[in-house]
Amino acid sequence: MVDPASSDGYRPSPPAQADRIVWPPSFGTRFIVFVDTEEEFDWNAPLRRTGYGVSAIDALPAAHCRFAERDVPLTLLVDYPIATDPRAIACVQEVLADPRCTVGAHLHPWVNPPFDEMVSAYNSYAGNLPQETEAAKLDVLTDAIESAFAIRPRSYRAGRYGIGPATLGLLASRGYLVDSSMRSRYCYAADGGPDFGAIDNNAFCTGPGGAVIELPLTTAHIGLFRRGGEGLYRGLQRVPRGRGIFSRLGLLSRIALTPEDMPVAAALEAIAVVLGEGLRLLSFAFHSPSLKPGHTPYVRDAEDLARFHHWWDRILQDLQRRGVAAASLDEVIAAAGLPAAPGGR
């Protein structure tokens, strides 16, 4: 096992211009919503293999109905505890009755067999594991999803965005077409995770032979000094309370397109920024346990849940006003020039 203290971590390089996806005019400007569909656990406690639950998944079908009313399909990135629990499987299957929704894979290595590694923050990034261990976990997860839902997953997100140098090759060799493990402009190197500082918001082809589409989680810098970008934002980390001061003064903030810990006014500004920059596909995400109070730091009570739903109401109204339509995973894959799934999934 690599010692995190001696590792520089994984830093994916920015894509070559030729690898950036040029969406056809007929695709328009679109957005996609991914849901990290996972077990609930104590986010403030050390990770462990046991002690989690799946009760929050009960809220998923009702949440899907709210999105479906606005013609927004969901791509559910399912992890092992969800794919192997009958109650959770039934809830996901309710959502899959909507033909534009589908499932992908979400790997939490600490609860996904085989259990050949110690549980630690460093090992929670699947890409840090030995290649054979990462591959074995991916195979178990892929098979569990196919067994539960009769769908071979074609999209993937590593838990904690924990992609590594072997991940894309493992995905391509197993028929995965889409990865969304890169969180644009974020860095998880503090405890051994990857650094995505060189990755912007544009989708691109990557992996062996460019066989995998990378869809980074959309992130924007907003504020008076936003053109200082990631360099200025990272520099502020060396200034005591620098990022907080700049954010409060409206000078510079980094905003990802998620309702979790991102104020709606800031997210609306981020949407305006990325659309102004010409981004043609916006990528949103949230965790399924946030649909029920008390299971994530982002939705602790009923007031937080109401704020969560209000965030989506405002965001979806704004996107509709701007003529930005939702896209299913299959529509994204087809627009990128890759083959559609058998049966439209």
C-alpha positions in Angstrom: 0.0 0.0 0.0 1.3 3.5 -0.8 2.2 5.6 2.2 0.1 8.8 1.9 2.9 10.8 3.5 5.2 9.9 0.6 2.6 10.2 -2.1 2.0 13.3 -4.3 -1.5 12.2 -5.0 -3.2 11.9 -8.3 -3.4 15.1 -10.4 -5.1 14.6 -13.7 -3.7 16.8 -16.5 -5.9 19.2 -18.4 -7.3 17.7 -21.6 -5.8 18.6 -24.9 -8.0 20.8 -27.0 -8.7 18.0 -29.4 -10.1 15.9 -26.6 -12.7 18.4 -25.6 -16.2 17.4 -26.6 -17.9 19.7 -29.2 -21.6 19.2 -28.7 -23.7 19.3 -31.9 -25.9 22.4 -32.5 -29.0 20.2 -32.1 -28.0 19.4 -28.5 -28.4 23.0 -27.5 -27.3 24.0 -24.0 -28.3 21.3 -21.4 -27.9 20.2 -17.9 -27.7 16.7 -16.2 -28.4 15.7 -12.6 -26.5 13.0 -10.9 -27.5 11.6 -7.5 -24.9 9.8 -5.4 -27.3 7.1 -4.3 -25.8 5.7 -1.2 -26.1 4.6 2.4 -26.4 7.0 5.3 -23.6 7.2 7.9 -22.2 9.6 10.4 -20.2 12.1 8.4 -18.4 13.3 11.6 -17.1 9.9 12.7 -14.3 7.9 11.2 -15.3 5.7 8.3 -16.2 2.1 9.1 -17.5 -1.0 7.4 -20.6 -1.4 9.6 -23.1 0.8 11.3 -24.7 2.4 8.2 -28.3 2.4 7.2 -30.4 2.8 4.0 -33.6 4.3 5.4 -33.1 7.6 3.7 -33.6 6.0 0.3 -37.4 5.9 1.1 -37.5 9.6 0.1 -36.0 9.0 -3.3 -39.3 8.2 -5.3 -41.0 11.3 -4.0 -38.0 13.4 -4.9 -37.9 11.9 -8.4 -41.6 13.0 -8.8 -40.6 16.6 -8.1 -38.0 16.4 -10.8 -40.2 14.6 -13.2 -42.8 17.3 -13.0 -40.2 19.6 -14.6 -39.1 16.9 -17.1 -35.8 16.4 -15.4 -34.4 12.8 -15.5 -32.0 11.6 -12.8 -28.9 9.4 -13.1 -28.7 7.5 -9.9 -25.1 6.5 -9.1 -25.7 3.5 -6.9 -23.3 2.1 -4.4 -23.0 -1.4 -3.0 -25.2 -1.1 0.2 -28.0 0.3 -2.0 -27.6 -2.3 -4.8 -27.8 -5.2 -2.3 -30.6 -4.1 0.0 -34.1 -5.2 -1.1 -35.8 -2.1 0.3 -33.4 0.2 -1.4 -33.6 -1.7 -4.7 -37.4 -1.3 -4.7 -37.1 2.4 -4.2 -34.6 2.7 -7.1 -36.8 0.6 -9.3 -39.6 3.0 -8.7 -37.5 5.8 -10.2 -36.4 3.5 -13.1 -40.0 3.2 -14.2 -39.3 6.6 -15.7 -37.5 5.6 -19.0 -35.3 8.6 -19.0 -33.8 7.8 -15.6 -31.0 5.2 -15.2 -28.4 3.9 -12.8 -24.7 4.1 -12.7 -22.0 3.0 -10.2 -20.7 4.8 -7.1 -17.9 3.1 -5.3 -17.5 3.6 -1.5 -14.5 1.2 -1.0 -14.9 1.0 2.8 -18.4 -0.7 2.4 -17.8 -2.4 -0.9 -16.2 -5.9 -0.9 -13.7 -7.4 -1.2 -12.3 -6.0 2.0 -8.6 -6.5 1.5 -7.5 -3.0 2.7 -7.5 -1.2 6.1 -10.3 1.4 6.5 -8.7 4.8 6.5 -9.2 8.3 5.0 -6.4 7.5 2.4 -8.0 4.2 1.4 -11.5 5.8 1.1 -10.2 7.1 -2.2 -10.6 4.0 -4.4 -8.0 5.3 -6.8 -5.4 5.0 -4.0 -5.9 1.3 -3.7 -3.7 -1.3 -5.5 -5.1 -1.7 -9.0 -6.2 -5.3 -8.4 -8.1 -4.2 -5.3 -9.8 -1.3 -7.1 -10.7 -3.6 -10.0 -12.1 -6.3 -7.7 -14.3 -3.8 -5.9 -15.5 -2.3 -9.2 -16.4 -5.8 -10.5 -18.4 -6.7 -7.4 -20.3 -3.4 -7.6 -20.9 -3.6 -11.3 -22.3 -7.1 -11.0 -24.4 -6.2 -8.0 -26.0 -3.3 -9.9 -26.7 -5.5 -13.0 -28.2 -8.2 -10.8 -30.4 -5.8 -8.9 -31.7 -3.6 -11.8 -31.0 -5.6 -15.0 -29.0 -2.7 -16.3 -25.3 -2.8 -17.0 -24.1 0.5 -15.6 -22.3 2.8 -18.0 -21.6 5.8 -15.8 -19.3 5.9 -12.7 -18.4 8.2 -9.9 -15.8 7.3 -7.3 -16.9 8.0 -3.8 -15.2 11.2 -2.4 -14.3 11.9 -6.1 -11.5 9.4 -5.4 -10.3 8.6 -8.9 -6.7 7.4 -9.4 -4.3 6.7 -12.2 -5.7 3.2 -13.0 -9.4 4.1 -12.7 -10.2 5.2 -16.3 -8.5 2.1 -17.8 -10.5 -0.1 -15.5 -13.7 1.6 -16.4 -13.1 1.5 -20.2 -12.2 -2.2 -20.1 -15.6 -2.9 -18.4 -17.7 -1.0 -20.8 -18.2 2.2 -18.8 -18.7 5.2 -21.1 -19.0 8.1 -18.6 -17.0 9.1 -15.6 -18.0 12.0 -13.3 -15.3 11.6 -10.6 -13.5 14.8 -11.4 -14.8 17.8 -9.3 -13.7 20.8 -11.3 -11.2 23.0 -9.5 -11.3 21.1 -6.2 -8.4 19.5 -4.3 -8.6 16.6 -1.9 -4.8 16.2 -1.4 -4.9 17.1 2.3 -5.7 13.5 3.2 -4.4 11.7 0.1 -7.1 12.4 -2.4 -6.8 13.8 -6.0 -6.2 17.3 -7.1 -8.5 18.6 -9.8 -7.1 22.1 -10.0 -6.2 21.7 -13.7 -9.7 20.4 -14.6 -12.2 22.9 -15.9 -16.0 22.5 -16.5 -15.8 21.2 -20.1 -16.6 17.6 -20.9 -13.8 15.7 -22.6 -12.7 12.3 -23.8 -10.2 10.5 -21.6 -9.0 7.0 -20.7 -7.5 4.5 -23.1 -8.2 5.7 -26.7 -10.5 8.4 -25.4 -13.1 5.8 -24.7 -14.5 7.5 -21.6 -16.4 10.8 -21.4 -15.4 12.9 -18.4 -18.2 15.1 -17.1 -16.8 17.2 -14.3 -19.1 18.6 -11.6 -19.6 22.2 -12.7 -17.9 24.7 -10.6 -17.5 28.5 -11.0 -15.6 31.3 -9.3 -17.9 34.2 -8.6 -17.4 37.7 -7.3 -15.5 40.9 -8.2 -12.2 39.1 -8.4 -13.5 35.9 -10.1 -11.1 36.3 -13.0 -8.3 35.6 -10.6 -9.7 32.1 -10.7 -8.2 29.0 -9.0 -4.8 30.6 -8.6 -6.1 33.4 -6.4 -8.5 31.1 -4.6 -5.7 28.7 -3.7 -3.5 31.5 -2.7 -6.1 32.7 -0.2 -5.8 29.4 1.7 -2.4 30.7 2.9 -4.0 33.8 4.4 -5.8 33.3 7.8 -9.5 33.4 7.1 -8.7 34.7 3.6 -11.3 32.7 1.7 -14.1 33.5 4.2 -13.3 37.2 4.1 -13.3 37.3 0.3 -16.5 35.4 0.2 -18.3 37.6 2.7 -17.2 40.8 0.8 -18.4 39.4 -2.5 -14.9 39.4 -3.9 -14.3 35.7 -4.6 -16.1 32.4 -3.9 -16.0 29.0 -5.5 -19.4 27.5 -6.1 -20.3 24.0 -7.3 -23.6 23.2 -8.8 -25.1 21.3 -5.8 -27.7 22.3 -3.2 -25.4 21.0 -0.5 -23.7 23.9 1.2 -24.1 26.2 -1.8 -26.5 29.2 -1.3 -29.0 29.5 -4.1 -28.1 33.1 -4.9 -24.5 32.1 -5.4 -25.5 29.1 -7.5 -27.6 31.3 -9.7 -24.7 33.6 -10.2 -22.4 30.6 -11.0 -24.9 29.4 -13.6 -24.8 32.9 -15.2 -21.0 32.8 -15.2 -20.6 29.4 -16.8 -23.2 30.1 -19.4 -21.5 33.3 -20.2 -18.3 31.4 -20.7 -20.1 29.2 -23.3 -20.5 26.0 -21.3 -22.9 23.8 -23.2 -23.5 21.0 -20.6 -23.9 21.8 -16.9 -23.5 19.0 -14.3 -25.4 19.0 -11.0 -25.2 16.6 -8.1 -26.4 15.8 -4.6 -26.3 12.9 -2.2 -29.5 10.8 -1.8 -29.4 10.9 2.1 -29.9 14.6 1.9 -33.5 13.9 0.9 -34.3 13.0 4.5 -33.3 15.2 7.5 -30.6 14.1 9.8 -28.4 12.0 7.5 -26.0 14.6 6.0 -24.5 17.8 7.3 -26.4 19.7 4.6 -29.9 18.7 5.7 -30.1 18.4 9.4 -33.8 19.2 10.0 -37.1 20.1 8.3 -36.0 23.7 7.7 -32.9 22.5 5.9 -35.0 20.1 3.8 -37.3 22.9 2.8 -34.3 25.0 1.8 -33.0 22.1 -0.2 -36.2 21.9 -2.2 -36.4 25.7 -2.6 -32.9 25.6 -4.0 -34.0 23.3 -6.7 -37.2 25.2 -7.4 -35.2 28.4 -8.0 -32.5 26.7 -10.0 -34.9 24.8 -12.3 -37.0 28.0 -12.9 -33.8 29.9 -13.8 -32.6 27.2 -16.2 -36.1 27.0 -17.9 -36.1 30.8 -18.3 -32.7 30.6 -19.9 -33.8 27.8 -22.3 -31.4 25.3 -20.7 -33.2 21.9 -20.9 -32.4 18.7 -18.9 -30.6 15.8 -20.5 -30.7 12.2 -19.7 -27.5 10.2 -19.5 -28.4 8.5 -22.8 -28.9 11.8 -24.5 -25.5 13.0 -23.4 -23.8 9.8 -24.6 -25.6 10.0 -28.0 -24.7 13.7 -28.4 -21.1 12.8 -27.7 -21.2 10.3 -30.6 -21.0 7.1 -28.5 -23.5 4.2 -28.9 -26.8 4.3 -27.0 -27.5 1.5 -24.5 -29.7 -1.5 -25.6 -33.3 -0.6 -24.7 -32.5 3.1 -24.2 -30.8 2.7 -20.9 
